[in-house]
Amino acid sequence: MAAQSLGSPPNPSCKIMTFQPTMDEFKDFNKYLAYMESKGAHRAGLAKIIPPKEWKPRKSYDDIDDLMIPAPIQQIVTGQSGLFTQYNIQKKPMTVKEFRQLANSNMYCTPRHLDFEDLERKYWKNLTFVAPIYGADINGSIYNKDVNEWNIAHLNTILDIVEEDCGISIEGVNTPYLYFGMWKTTFAWHTEDMDLYSINYLHFGEPKS
């Protein structure tokens, strides 16, 4: 592969790029990641991938209501003027059905908004009010086991080798975590997200921002 030194690097403005692979392109995770890098997607620190329509990570979500969220947390935020501290208070276990009902209740639901910029303004304005509940760090995945493409439970990367050959398991790094969020739940950018690529799939619900 020729060096990029003769011209400007790809994606010089470091914009967040969106990719829509075909099903054939989607089959090889590592190859497609290399393609994204060749376009300079990594320069922004974030990229969006819209999977092909025929790809389904799970046949149905009708059977997860009884899935248990063992340690939901309440995210209490204090502070002002752009400097905030978040405290996580562990709550009692609840099912996905109970969490959904809570998230859609008048107290916790997403407010009316004109667009995402308006919603972001409302987020910062109301950050210290009505602490949301977050179903975070649930071990496992709800992908169907027969899904081979982009299955977060086994991506066939070097991190899988660390687990399989060395017997080293690092929860949330080379094992999948599942999250259930609601309006204002917040996920911090961790050190491992800076040092390694992090992959997330939104199964259902409102867009993340």
Buried (B, 14 or more C-beta within 10 A) or exposed (E): EEEEEEEEEBBEEBEEBEBEBEEEEBBBBEEBBEBBBEEBBBBEEEBEBEBBEEEEBBEEEEEBEEBEBEBBBBBEBEEEEEEEEBEBEEBEEBBBEBBBEBBEEEEBEBEEEEEEEEBEEBBEEEBEEEBBBBBBBBEEBBBEEEBEBBBBEBBEBEBEEBBEEEEEEEEEBBBBBBBBBBBBBEEEEEEEBEEBEEEEBEBEEEEEE
